[in-house]
Amino acid sequence: MNFSDDPTHSLIRSTAREIAEEYGPAYWREKEENGEFAQDYWDELAAADFHGLLLPEEYGGAEMGMQEMGIAMETLCAEGCGMAGTWYLVLTAGMAAVGIKEYGTEQQKETYLPDIAAGKRNFSIGITEAGAGTNTLNVATTAEKDGDEYVLNGEKAWITFSDRAENMIIVTRTTPRNEVEKGTDGISLLIIDMDDPNIEVSPIPKHAINYSKSCEVFLEDVRVPEENLLGEEGDGWWALVDMLNPERIGFAAAGTGIGKLAVDTAVDYANEREVFGAPIGTHQGVSFPITRAYAKMETAALMRQKAAWLYDQGKECGYETNVAKATAVEAGIEAVKQSMQAFGGWGYAKEYDVERWWREVNLTRLAPVTQQMAYNHISQQIGFPGSY
Ligand SMILES: Cc1cc2nc3c(=O)[nH]c(=O)nc-3n(C[C@H](O)[C@H](O)[C@H](O)COP(=O)(O)OP(=O)(O)OC[C@H]3O[C@@H](n4cnc5c(N)ncnc54)[C@H](O)[C@@H]3O)c2cc1C
């Protein structure tokens, strides 16, 4: 192991810090309140080559890995962007870029990857369905072959960016679950154009992160050319699993990133605010809960780095990404909760932002994988029987 400073990582940190200073808490408070997409921030990420971080140079990318992406995301989150540090990168620059890079045809790579790297194309990822929930193998959206096209019918829920994304990678069944030997068979991924008139998108009013919309998506007889199949027909499950590892690493970075942002803000406040003739930070009842959470975030961030290293080496990393995600989320939530406590009643005021970070960080225990599902995976790895 080598923990010496890597010049590339330092450069990514300093670039992310500069962006986060420009797009700081006041910017996100306004975007959240107005429910506006942050196009100028998105463009700034493109100018810094962050959308193409994971892509090969031949497609306009920076040819780096999840280690660098994790550092970029955590720094953006921690230095002022909060959840937006991960949110605006994880779906297109993370999942879609990885899926198309690893499983796309040459034509798909040429069509989509340079645009992703340039920040000109936004992808949504359509996995969740109300009827299937966490049990993705039960997705009921069908893609039936008709000549050289697939015809899609079904409903998706919570699909982030689907109101504005040009494309979606959608999880469908090309063979119904009751006709396959294993539940993982018969699932196929397709790249669809979102401007199809047979697609209807309806935003779900939500608790936080309102600088993007997450929507229900209804598909009725949507015709998709067969060349838009991503990977092999019926074998999409394994491509999806490969795309989920970067997502877990991204959410681990969000957990510790938002947590560190809240802690830094609370430390400043606790050094200034005096109630009984001394800064409140001198009371260990204030400082220790925050410090304990901070120490846990530090260890969770190390696990994220290990998971990213394994991922970048092409090694199996499902266990490590789940451990990193589960621990980073718990530590991050605790850090924001205790930081909010340090603000007393003012933690409830929008002007201090910590209430917004509280709303944001709580998403990380629900998505992309719930904490229970992450622990299901970990507990099976250490020998417990599975719960599904
Ligand atoms: C803001 C937001 C954005 C999102 N963006 C996207 C997106 O872009 N694309 C997308 O596809 N999805 C997206 N999602 C969906 C998200 O991934 C799901 O909500 C999540 O996976 C949980 O599914 P569910 O809500 O149906 O919960 P359910 O499956 O109904 O589960 C309910 C509860 O039961 C628990 N549970 C279920 N089974 C077990 C078990 N075997 N053991 C222990 N506990 C269990 C779950 O952990 C959960 O706590 C988003 C969600 C939100 C809130």
Ligand as a Chemical Component Dictionary entry (heavy atoms), coordinates in Angstrom:
data_LIG
# 
_chem_comp.id                   LIG 
_chem_comp.type                 NON-POLYMER 
_chem_comp.pdbx_formal_charge   0 
_chem_comp.three_letter_code    LIG 
# 
loop_
_chem_comp_atom.comp_id 
_chem_comp_atom.atom_id 
_chem_comp_atom.alt_atom_id 
_chem_comp_atom.type_symbol 
_chem_comp_atom.charge 
_chem_comp_atom.model_Cartn_x 
_chem_comp_atom.model_Cartn_y 
_chem_comp_atom.model_Cartn_z 
_chem_comp_atom.pdbx_ordinal 
LIG C1  C1  C 0 -34.519 10.522 -4.947  1  
LIG C2  C2  C 0 -34.438 9.153  -5.532  2  
LIG C3  C3  C 0 -33.795 8.980  -6.749  3  
LIG C4  C4  C 0 -33.751 7.721  -7.341  4  
LIG N1  N1  N 0 -33.188 7.589  -8.588  5  
LIG C5  C5  C 0 -33.289 6.401  -9.230  6  
LIG C6  C6  C 0 -32.834 6.268  -10.599 7  
LIG O1  O1  O 0 -32.293 7.209  -11.198 8  
LIG N2  N2  N 0 -33.000 5.074  -11.209 9  
LIG C7  C7  C 0 -33.583 4.008  -10.591 10 
LIG O2  O2  O 0 -33.721 2.963  -11.232 11 
LIG N3  N3  N 0 -34.016 4.095  -9.302  12 
LIG C8  C8  C 0 -33.882 5.259  -8.617  13 
LIG N4  N4  N 0 -34.331 5.369  -7.321  14 
LIG C9  C9  C 0 -35.016 4.220  -6.699  15 
LIG C10 C10 C 0 -34.228 3.554  -5.565  16 
LIG O3  O3  O 0 -33.115 2.881  -6.073  17 
LIG C11 C11 C 0 -35.222 2.644  -4.836  18 
LIG O4  O4  O 0 -36.185 3.479  -4.217  19 
LIG C12 C12 C 0 -34.552 1.771  -3.841  20 
LIG O5  O5  O 0 -33.769 0.818  -4.498  21 
LIG C13 C13 C 0 -35.551 1.042  -2.933  22 
LIG O6  O6  O 0 -36.613 0.470  -3.649  23 
LIG P1  P1  P 0 -38.109 0.668  -3.114  24 
LIG O7  O7  O 0 -38.250 2.109  -2.840  25 
LIG O8  O8  O 0 -39.065 0.066  -4.054  26 
LIG O9  O9  O 0 -38.120 -0.123 -1.730  27 
LIG P2  P2  P 0 -38.753 -1.570 -1.417  28 
LIG O10 O10 O 0 -38.141 -2.603 -2.298  29 
LIG O11 O11 O 0 -40.236 -1.450 -1.418  30 
LIG O12 O12 O 0 -38.258 -1.822 0.065   31 
LIG C14 C14 C 0 -38.887 -1.232 1.191   32 
LIG C15 C15 C 0 -38.038 -1.478 2.422   33 
LIG O13 O13 O 0 -37.931 -2.886 2.680   34 
LIG C16 C16 C 0 -36.581 -3.253 2.768   35 
LIG N5  N5  N 0 -36.391 -4.618 2.243   36 
LIG C17 C17 C 0 -36.938 -5.171 1.133   37 
LIG N6  N6  N 0 -36.492 -6.425 0.967   38 
LIG C18 C18 C 0 -35.650 -6.703 1.995   39 
LIG C19 C19 C 0 -34.860 -7.815 2.386   40 
LIG N7  N7  N 0 -34.821 -8.940 1.663   41 
LIG N8  N8  N 0 -34.124 -7.713 3.514   42 
LIG C20 C20 C 0 -34.132 -6.578 4.261   43 
LIG N9  N9  N 0 -34.836 -5.475 3.924   44 
LIG C21 C21 C 0 -35.598 -5.538 2.814   45 
LIG C22 C22 C 0 -35.838 -2.245 1.898   46 
LIG O14 O14 O 0 -34.464 -2.167 2.233   47 
LIG C23 C23 C 0 -36.609 -0.972 2.224   48 
LIG O15 O15 O 0 -36.145 -0.402 3.413   49 
LIG C24 C24 C 0 -34.340 6.605  -6.682  50 
LIG C25 C25 C 0 -34.946 6.782  -5.432  51 
LIG C26 C26 C 0 -35.004 8.027  -4.860  52 
LIG C27 C27 C 0 -35.707 8.185  -3.545  53 
# 
loop_
_chem_comp_bond.comp_id 
_chem_comp_bond.atom_id_1 
_chem_comp_bond.atom_id_2 
_chem_comp_bond.value_order 
_chem_comp_bond.pdbx_ordinal 
LIG C1  C2  SING 1  
LIG C2  C3  SING 2  
LIG C2  C26 DOUB 3  
LIG C3  C4  DOUB 4  
LIG C4  N1  SING 5  
LIG C4  C24 SING 6  
LIG N1  C5  DOUB 7  
LIG C5  C6  SING 8  
LIG C5  C8  SING 9  
LIG C6  O1  DOUB 10 
LIG C6  N2  SING 11 
LIG N2  C7  SING 12 
LIG C7  O2  DOUB 13 
LIG C7  N3  SING 14 
LIG N3  C8  DOUB 15 
LIG C8  N4  SING 16 
LIG N4  C9  SING 17 
LIG N4  C24 SING 18 
LIG C9  C10 SING 19 
LIG C10 O3  SING 20 
LIG C10 C11 SING 21 
LIG C11 O4  SING 22 
LIG C11 C12 SING 23 
LIG C12 O5  SING 24 
LIG C12 C13 SING 25 
LIG C13 O6  SING 26 
LIG O6  P1  SING 27 
LIG P1  O7  DOUB 28 
LIG P1  O8  SING 29 
LIG P1  O9  SING 30 
LIG O9  P2  SING 31 
LIG P2  O10 DOUB 32 
LIG P2  O11 SING 33 
LIG P2  O12 SING 34 
LIG O12 C14 SING 35 
LIG C14 C15 SING 36 
LIG C15 O13 SING 37 
LIG C15 C23 SING 38 
LIG O13 C16 SING 39 
LIG C16 N5  SING 40 
LIG C16 C22 SING 41 
LIG N5  C17 SING 42 
LIG N5  C21 SING 43 
LIG C17 N6  DOUB 44 
LIG N6  C18 SING 45 
LIG C18 C19 SING 46 
LIG C18 C21 DOUB 47 
LIG C19 N7  SING 48 
LIG C19 N8  DOUB 49 
LIG N8  C20 SING 50 
LIG C20 N9  DOUB 51 
LIG N9  C21 SING 52 
LIG C22 O14 SING 53 
LIG C22 C23 SING 54 
LIG C23 O15 SING 55 
LIG C24 C25 DOUB 56 
LIG C25 C26 SING 57 
LIG C26 C27 SING 58 
# 
